[in-house]
Amino acid sequence: MTDSAATDLVEEVGDDFFDDPHRYYRRWRESGPVKHIRMSDGWESWVVLGYNEARTALTDPRVRKGVGGLREIAAHKGYATNASSDARMLGEHMLNSDPPDHTRLRKLVVKAFTPRRTAELKPRIEQLTTALLDDLEGKGEVDLLAAFANPLPVQVICELLGIPFEDRASFQYWTKVLVGLLGDQPDREKAAAEMAGYLRAQIAAKHAHPGDDLLSALVHASEDGDALTESEVIAMSFLLLVAGHETTVNLIGNGTYNLLRNPAQLDLVRSDPATIPNAIEELLRHDGPVSWATLRYTTEPIRLGDTEIPAGEYLFVALGAANHDPTRYPQADTLDLTADTSAHIAFGYGIHYCVGAPLARLEAVTAFTALLSRYPELRLADQTFTPTWQANLVLRGLAELPVILSP
């Protein structure tokens, strides 16, 4: 494919994209591992599909994520952002930063988000899982997302951060509005103000009465005399709150759905629970909770495959497409829980690799082990069930998952 051809063939992404993104990916791959696209709102970007090209884009210093640069490109291209001051503050977190700011922010949060703290959560995660499954006893048909996949990660991240679980309805609603799943621009401005105000109040409480929780640790974290400002703590806690529950909800939901659609694979993990950790890795690769890594931009021209992307362009890395690249995974579209899933990039790659990946894996292994043990007859409530997927480029998740727990 020539550079000019790559530039000229800008494909419109239709509203049906979220129903089956791999239908788009297979067509796009016919012209190479990179595609120039236009969304329904008129925004254009480049999307990386190939596995090797994705790893390059995720580590090349010419590809950056700083929120200031993203806003400059939007202004240059005439794209409307209309973000309120609260929305801007919430967006100025670690995931939207570059070195040296990213290095500093990650160093401080990693100091608080220790492996010891994650390991200490295991008994509590097991306790929460058991309690949720106990509550399902005798219910027959349930929406597994609402009854199990959602409340488990939400309660875990609430306890980890030290945020009241009783507030979950509010912050989950604000989250869905802010990531574009609900509402319009005025709703987003209102949600940003309410989320920022809520987190500001939580942070003030931790200043006055610190506890053994991550938010208290962030408030008091320091490294070589450096500490997070209030705005940085608000943005960081917003990131951890959203990423800490939305992604794990989708990992459990997507994973359960794909197991129930593949009875032979489901039988493998039912018969040998020791295979569940490897099964989680294949479920992450096959239909992970993050479809596209968050938005990046080019600071210089960069060649990926046979395509040169100019400077000053938006760039997405389609993690879901890269994890289905047939040159890396020859049977990519087949769910195979015994396959070698090494080096999948469901949690990203490079300096922005998901800091909460160990916690997500722990929650998923605990959830699947207990769920399949307690309800070995678990199945879809309707074998012809067609899922409704969230209309979001970054998050890949179901709207509901009706199941029958037992005969």
VMD Tcl script that draws the C-alpha trace (Angstrom):
set ca {
  {0.00 0.00 0.00}
  {1.37 3.40 -0.92}
  {1.41 6.39 1.37}
  {-0.99 8.31 -0.86}
  {-3.44 5.41 -0.95}
  {-3.38 5.20 2.83}
  {-4.13 8.90 3.07}
  {-6.89 8.95 0.48}
  {-8.85 5.96 1.77}
  {-10.48 7.41 4.85}
  {-13.17 5.04 6.03}
  {-16.31 6.11 7.84}
  {-16.92 4.12 11.01}
  {-20.59 3.24 11.16}
  {-22.90 2.86 14.14}
  {-22.72 -0.92 13.74}
  {-19.00 -0.93 14.58}
  {-19.53 -1.84 18.23}
  {-21.70 -4.87 17.41}
  {-18.81 -6.59 15.64}
  {-15.60 -4.55 15.44}
  {-13.68 -7.52 14.03}
  {-15.77 -7.34 10.87}
  {-14.25 -3.89 10.35}
  {-10.77 -5.02 11.38}
  {-10.71 -7.87 8.87}
  {-11.65 -5.51 6.06}
  {-9.18 -2.84 7.16}
  {-6.33 -5.37 7.36}
  {-6.70 -6.07 3.65}
  {-4.96 -2.73 3.00}
  {-2.40 -3.00 5.79}
  {-1.88 -2.79 9.57}
  {-2.86 0.90 9.80}
  {-6.11 2.58 8.74}
  {-7.21 6.21 8.42}
  {-10.75 6.58 9.76}
  {-13.45 9.16 10.33}
  {-15.97 8.87 13.14}
  {-19.62 9.88 12.85}
  {-18.90 13.21 14.59}
  {-16.35 14.10 11.88}
  {-13.20 13.52 13.95}
  {-10.47 11.76 11.99}
  {-7.70 9.59 13.35}
  {-5.41 6.76 12.44}
  {-5.94 3.36 14.00}
  {-3.22 0.72 14.37}
  {-4.38 -2.87 13.83}
  {-1.18 -4.93 13.54}
  {0.41 -6.53 16.60}
  {4.00 -5.46 15.89}
  {2.91 -2.01 14.78}
  {0.82 -1.65 17.94}
  {3.77 -2.42 20.19}
  {5.84 0.10 18.23}
  {3.20 2.81 18.51}
  {2.80 2.18 22.24}
  {6.51 2.74 22.87}
  {7.73 5.18 20.20}
  {8.55 8.58 21.77}
  {7.19 10.34 18.68}
  {3.72 9.14 19.75}
  {2.56 11.00 22.82}
  {-0.47 11.33 25.10}
  {-0.15 14.66 26.89}
  {-3.54 16.27 27.25}
  {-2.16 19.66 26.20}
  {-1.01 18.30 22.86}
  {-4.34 16.55 22.31}
  {-6.17 19.83 22.86}
  {-3.84 21.75 20.52}
  {-4.54 19.30 17.70}
  {-8.29 19.53 18.30}
  {-8.07 23.32 18.08}
  {-5.91 23.17 14.93}
  {-8.35 20.82 13.20}
  {-11.40 22.75 14.33}
  {-12.80 19.93 16.44}
  {-15.16 21.08 19.19}
  {-14.19 20.01 22.69}
  {-16.19 22.40 24.90}
  {-14.76 20.81 28.03}
  {-15.55 22.54 31.32}
  {-12.79 23.35 33.79}
  {-13.78 20.37 35.94}
  {-13.77 18.02 32.94}
  {-10.32 19.31 31.96}
  {-9.02 18.74 35.47}
  {-10.38 15.18 35.59}
  {-8.67 14.48 32.27}
  {-5.24 15.65 33.41}
  {-4.29 12.32 34.94}
  {-1.40 9.91 34.60}
  {-2.84 8.17 31.54}
  {-2.98 11.49 29.68}
  {0.59 12.53 30.38}
  {4.10 12.03 28.99}
  {7.51 11.86 30.63}
  {8.73 13.49 32.76}
  {5.27 14.24 34.22}
  {4.11 10.66 33.67}
  {7.24 9.27 35.30}
  {6.68 11.40 38.37}
  {2.95 10.63 38.65}
  {3.35 6.89 38.12}
  {6.20 6.71 40.62}
  {3.98 8.26 43.26}
  {0.94 6.10 42.57}
  {2.94 2.89 42.31}
  {4.41 3.70 45.71}
  {0.86 3.68 47.07}
  {-0.41 0.82 44.85}
  {2.01 -1.80 46.19}
  {2.03 -5.55 45.43}
  {1.73 -6.12 49.17}
  {-1.51 -4.14 49.25}
  {-2.89 -6.11 46.31}
  {-1.99 -9.45 47.91}
  {-3.59 -8.37 51.17}
  {-6.88 -7.90 49.32}
  {-7.19 -11.55 48.28}
  {-9.07 -12.83 51.35}
  {-11.43 -9.87 51.20}
  {-12.06 -10.37 47.46}
  {-12.86 -14.03 48.15}
  {-15.22 -12.99 50.96}
  {-17.02 -10.46 48.77}
  {-17.30 -12.98 45.94}
  {-18.82 -15.61 48.22}
  {-21.32 -13.14 49.64}
  {-22.49 -12.05 46.18}
  {-22.91 -15.65 45.04}
  {-24.77 -16.45 48.26}
  {-27.22 -13.67 47.41}
  {-27.93 -15.36 44.06}
  {-28.92 -18.65 45.64}
  {-32.35 -19.79 44.45}
  {-32.84 -16.92 42.02}
  {-32.75 -18.99 38.83}
  {-32.43 -16.36 36.10}
  {-30.43 -13.18 36.74}
  {-28.56 -10.46 34.89}
  {-25.05 -11.55 35.82}
  {-23.65 -8.09 35.09}
  {-25.93 -6.34 37.56}
  {-25.88 -9.10 40.17}
  {-22.21 -10.14 40.15}
  {-19.80 -8.78 37.53}
  {-20.53 -5.16 38.45}
  {-20.78 -5.09 42.26}
  {-17.66 -7.18 42.88}
  {-15.08 -4.85 41.25}
  {-16.94 -1.77 42.44}
  {-16.80 -2.89 46.06}
  {-13.14 -3.89 45.71}
  {-12.06 -0.53 44.29}
  {-14.17 1.33 46.87}
  {-12.44 -0.50 49.71}
  {-9.03 -0.09 48.11}
  {-9.49 3.66 47.66}
  {-11.42 4.13 50.88}
  {-14.55 5.45 49.15}
  {-18.01 4.50 50.51}
  {-19.60 1.66 48.54}
  {-22.96 3.27 49.27}
  {-22.00 6.08 46.85}
  {-21.61 3.69 43.91}
  {-24.84 4.68 42.13}
  {-23.66 8.27 41.91}
  {-20.09 7.72 40.75}
  {-21.04 4.96 38.34}
  {-23.62 7.25 36.74}
  {-21.09 10.10 36.51}
  {-18.58 7.68 34.98}
  {-20.98 6.52 32.27}
  {-21.79 10.11 31.37}
  {-18.15 11.19 31.32}
  {-17.02 8.31 29.07}
  {-19.86 9.06 26.65}
  {-22.19 6.14 27.35}
  {-25.00 8.38 28.59}
  {-26.15 11.95 28.15}
  {-24.96 14.93 26.12}
  {-22.55 17.83 26.60}
  {-24.53 19.61 29.35}
  {-24.85 16.29 31.16}
  {-21.07 15.80 30.92}
  {-20.39 19.24 32.36}
  {-22.76 18.55 35.25}
  {-21.28 15.08 35.84}
  {-17.73 16.45 35.78}
  {-18.63 19.10 38.38}
  {-20.34 16.56 40.60}
  {-17.55 13.98 40.28}
  {-14.87 16.58 40.98}
  {-16.80 17.92 43.95}
  {-17.33 14.43 45.34}
  {-13.65 13.51 45.04}
  {-12.58 16.85 46.50}
  {-14.71 16.12 49.58}
  {-13.29 12.60 49.90}
  {-9.75 13.96 49.67}
  {-10.44 16.59 52.34}
  {-11.70 13.84 54.62}
  {-8.50 11.82 54.05}
  {-6.40 14.87 54.86}
  {-8.20 15.25 58.16}
  {-8.52 11.57 59.01}
  {-6.19 9.38 56.92}
  {-6.85 5.66 56.84}
  {-5.22 2.50 55.56}
  {-6.43 3.02 52.02}
  {-5.08 4.08 48.65}
  {-6.70 7.52 48.58}
  {-5.10 8.38 51.93}
  {-1.80 7.10 50.59}
  {-2.14 9.30 47.50}
  {-2.96 12.34 49.61}
  {0.15 11.80 51.70}
  {2.41 10.22 49.06}
  {5.78 11.84 48.50}
  {9.03 11.00 46.77}
  {12.20 13.05 47.24}
  {10.15 15.87 48.70}
  {7.63 15.77 45.81}
  {3.92 15.24 46.42}
  {0.70 15.34 44.44}
  {-1.25 18.60 44.30}
  {-4.96 18.51 45.12}
  {-5.83 18.67 41.41}
  {-3.45 15.79 40.70}
  {-4.96 13.70 43.49}
  {-8.45 14.39 42.14}
  {-7.45 13.41 38.60}
  {-5.54 10.34 39.81}
  {-8.39 9.13 42.03}
  {-10.81 9.66 39.14}
  {-8.62 7.52 36.89}
  {-8.23 4.76 39.47}
  {-11.92 4.77 40.34}
  {-13.05 4.52 36.71}
  {-10.35 2.15 35.46}
  {-10.53 0.14 38.66}
  {-14.12 -0.92 38.18}
  {-15.17 -0.45 34.54}
  {-12.41 -2.64 33.09}
  {-12.82 -5.49 35.58}
  {-16.60 -5.46 35.21}
  {-16.07 -5.96 31.48}
  {-13.40 -8.61 31.96}
  {-15.78 -10.73 34.04}
  {-18.79 -9.99 31.82}
  {-17.11 -10.50 28.44}
  {-15.26 -13.54 29.73}
  {-18.39 -15.23 31.05}
  {-20.27 -14.51 27.85}
  {-17.52 -15.98 25.69}
  {-17.25 -19.08 27.86}
  {-20.99 -19.66 27.67}
  {-20.84 -19.35 23.86}
  {-18.09 -21.98 23.73}
  {-19.28 -25.03 25.71}
  {-16.18 -27.14 25.01}
  {-13.94 -24.41 26.42}
  {-16.26 -23.92 29.37}
  {-16.03 -27.64 30.14}
  {-12.23 -27.35 30.25}
  {-12.23 -24.84 33.10}
  {-15.13 -26.51 34.88}
  {-13.27 -29.81 34.95}
  {-9.93 -28.32 35.97}
  {-10.08 -25.03 37.90}
  {-6.27 -24.92 37.88}
  {-6.51 -23.83 34.23}
  {-8.46 -20.68 35.10}
  {-5.45 -18.30 35.35}
  {-4.33 -19.22 31.81}
  {-7.95 -19.09 30.66}
  {-8.16 -15.49 31.92}
  {-5.22 -14.58 29.67}
  {-6.94 -16.08 26.63}
  {-10.20 -14.33 27.51}
  {-8.27 -11.06 27.77}
  {-6.71 -11.64 24.36}
  {-9.89 -12.86 22.70}
  {-12.35 -10.19 23.89}
  {-10.69 -7.93 26.43}
  {-12.29 -5.13 28.43}
  {-10.39 -2.36 26.60}
  {-10.95 -2.30 22.86}
  {-8.74 0.68 21.95}
  {-6.02 2.26 24.02}
  {-6.81 5.86 24.90}
  {-6.05 8.59 22.38}
  {-2.51 9.47 21.32}
  {-1.02 11.86 18.76}
  {2.06 12.07 16.56}
  {4.68 14.75 17.17}
  {6.72 13.79 14.09}
  {6.02 11.69 11.01}
  {6.13 7.99 11.88}
  {6.11 4.97 9.60}
  {4.12 1.96 10.74}
  {4.16 -0.89 8.27}
  {4.05 0.69 4.83}
  {2.12 3.74 6.02}
  {3.64 7.06 7.01}
  {1.46 8.98 9.45}
  {2.13 12.74 9.40}
  {2.94 14.78 12.49}
  {0.02 16.34 14.34}
  {-2.39 13.46 13.79}
  {-4.57 11.59 16.25}
  {-3.68 7.93 16.70}
  {-5.51 5.04 18.32}
  {-4.02 1.62 18.98}
  {-6.75 -1.02 18.62}
  {-5.68 -3.50 21.29}
  {-8.51 -5.84 20.33}
  {-7.40 -5.86 16.69}
  {-3.72 -6.35 17.56}
  {-4.63 -9.30 19.77}
  {-6.39 -10.84 16.76}
  {-3.54 -10.25 14.30}
  {-3.22 -13.57 12.45}
  {0.53 -13.03 11.99}
  {0.91 -13.21 15.79}
  {-1.99 -15.53 16.66}
  {-2.73 -17.81 13.66}
  {-6.11 -18.93 15.08}
  {-6.86 -15.52 16.47}
  {-10.65 -15.63 16.11}
  {-10.96 -18.98 17.91}
  {-11.25 -19.06 21.69}
  {-8.73 -21.65 22.85}
  {-8.06 -21.70 26.58}
  {-5.07 -23.99 26.09}
  {-3.37 -21.68 23.59}
  {-0.17 -19.76 24.14}
  {-1.44 -16.28 24.95}
  {1.95 -14.88 25.87}
  {2.63 -11.24 25.16}
  {-0.98 -10.24 24.49}
  {-1.47 -6.50 24.95}
  {-4.93 -6.41 26.52}
  {-3.50 -4.32 29.37}
  {-1.43 -2.16 27.02}
  {2.33 -2.09 26.60}
  {5.19 0.21 27.50}
  {5.17 2.97 30.08}
  {1.36 3.16 30.16}
  {0.90 -0.55 30.90}
  {-2.07 -0.86 33.27}
  {-0.90 -0.32 36.84}
  {-3.92 -2.27 38.12}
  {-3.39 -5.37 35.97}
  {-2.40 -7.63 38.92}
  {-5.55 -6.62 40.81}
  {-7.76 -7.20 37.75}
  {-6.25 -10.66 37.27}
  {-6.74 -11.51 40.94}
  {-10.38 -10.43 40.86}
  {-11.05 -12.34 37.63}
  {-9.45 -15.58 38.81}
  {-11.36 -15.36 42.11}
  {-14.65 -14.55 40.37}
  {-14.49 -17.29 37.73}
  {-13.26 -19.95 40.16}
  {-16.08 -19.30 42.62}
  {-18.82 -18.73 40.02}
  {-18.18 -21.94 38.09}
  {-17.80 -23.95 41.28}
  {-20.99 -22.64 42.87}
  {-23.09 -22.78 39.70}
  {-21.70 -25.55 37.45}
  {-24.89 -25.52 35.34}
  {-24.53 -21.82 34.52}
  {-25.81 -21.07 31.01}
  {-27.28 -18.32 28.86}
  {-30.94 -17.68 29.61}
  {-31.58 -17.59 25.86}
  {-29.29 -19.58 23.59}
  {-30.14 -17.16 20.76}
  {-29.13 -14.17 22.91}
  {-27.67 -11.31 20.86}
  {-25.69 -8.98 23.11}
  {-25.91 -5.21 23.14}
  {-22.43 -3.76 23.37}
  {-21.58 -0.39 24.86}
  {-21.03 2.23 22.15}
  {-17.54 3.22 23.27}
  {-14.25 3.03 21.39}
  {-12.14 2.42 24.49}
  {-14.29 0.27 26.78}
  {-15.59 -3.04 25.45}
  {-18.51 -4.25 27.54}
  {-22.00 -5.72 27.54}
  {-25.14 -3.87 28.53}
  {-26.55 -7.01 30.20}
  {-25.93 -10.74 30.48}
  {-29.07 -12.76 31.31}
  {-28.14 -16.23 32.60}
  {-29.71 -19.22 34.32}
  {-27.73 -20.26 37.36}
  {-29.03 -23.77 37.93}
  {-31.56 -26.30 36.58}
}
mol new
graphics top color blue
foreach p $ca { graphics top sphere $p radius 0.5 }
foreach p [lrange $ca 0 end-1] q [lrange $ca 1 end] { graphics top cylinder $p $q radius 0.2 }
display resetview
